[in-house]
């Protein structure tokens, strides 16, 4: 499955990119985050601990729920502003 991951704020800095598309077998957000952590390292893993996630524009609160086919996942760390 193709998964597009968009990184914002501190997540963008930690990943070193604003967006990437992966060929992945990750069926859940937890599995995807583990794959991304292995790819990008501890700095991004630290951001994941505080981040919120959107999957295809919908808040994704259950990291064990199955991802839809070819999703776009937004990684949204906490940030100040309005």
Phi, psi and omega in degrees: 000146176267126179239124174263127179244125177248129183253139180236150174050237184298330178294320177298315180296318182290324180279337181078016179202156178274335185200146172212153176241128184244146163271113188223150173259009181298121181267341182229166176298319178304314181295320178296315180297323177296318178296317180292323178297319178295327182283319190250344174097186189297324182300316179287323177303320178297321178293319180304326182297336183249353190278160168251161185226141170245137174240117185051040175084002181247135177304132184244102186263342181253099184293348179266356179288146181292134177284148174289169179294132176050057184280165166251125182246124177259130177257115187241094176288160176297140178210155181274158176127178184229000000 
